[in-house]
Amino acid sequence: MKSLEEREQREYERRQIIKNAVEAADRIILDGSDGSIEETNFLTARVAWSIFEKALMPFGTMMLSKDLE
């Protein structure tokens, strides 16, 4: 079992990864947007939706596998 310090360090690292990913996505979206709030919001929502779908994929695979048993 990892020590409290090791777990806290890993949690800090995870928060940094998430922060960096969000900042990178924001930069890419802003660079590609036409600058309007509408398009920027649309692109942000579509990126979020794509990540959401990717996160759900393992659950769908597990359910399909279970259904095929």
N, C-alpha and C positions, 0 to 999 in steps of 0.2 A: 504494500500500500504506500502511496506517495505521501510525503509529509505535507503539512498544511502550507508551508512556504512554497513547495513545488506546485501544489494545486492552485494557489493564489497566483503564482507566476504564470502558469499555463492559462488561467482565466484572463489575466491581463493581456497576454499575447493574443488570445482569441478576440478580445475586444479591439485590439489594435488592427488585427486582420480585417475585421468587419468594418471598422472606421475607414481603413485604407481602401477597401473595396467600394464602399459607398462614395467616397471622394473621387475615386477613379471613374465610377459610373457617372457621377455628376459632371465631371470634366468632359467625358465622351459625349454625353447627352447635350451639354451646352455647346460644345464644338460643332455638333451635327445639326442642332436645331436652327430654325430660321430666326430665332430670337424672340418669337412671340411666346407669351405665357401659355397659350393654348397648345402649341406644338410641343413646348418643353414639358408641360404636364402630361400630354399624351405619350411622349417618348418615355418619360419616367414611369408612367403606369404600365406601359408595355414591357419595359425592362423588368419591373417588379413582378409582373404576371409571368414572364418567362422563367424567372428564378423560382417563383412559386411552383410552377409546373415541374421544373427540374427537381425540386425538393420532394414533390409528391410521387415522382416516378418510381422510386423503390417500393412504395406502398402498393401501387398498382400492380407491379411485377409480383409482389408477394401474394396479392389477392388472386391474380390470374393463376399462379402456381397452385395455390390452395384449391381453386375451383377445378383445376384439371386433375386433382388427385382422385 
